[in-house]
């Protein structure tokens, strides 16, 4: 069982930045894939960014160049740095850990609005 706790959501104006953090209850170096997903009202949950056990990263095309996923193995933390935010980025953001099973955090709201 992996417990994930997100933090860092909030409200920001278009063009602004936010930094999301996800702390895991076990060594993230043992987790095959750590990811951030998001879900906007009326939409399906979608993958935003992922970082694999070997350090390789993957981004959804709509966030590439604006978002950066990183990890701190010593702190069992995965971070999503979000720059140049747009209103379409508004959603609840979820941290996910995939070990063969999927584990989810509780979600954190990100709102991009004037």
Secondary structure, 3 states (H helix, E strand, C coil): CCCEEEECCEEECCCCCEEEEEEECCCHHHCCEEEEEEECCCCCCEEEEEEECCCCEEECCCCCCCEEEEEECCCCEEEEEECCCCHHHCEEEEEEEECCCEEECCCEEEEECC
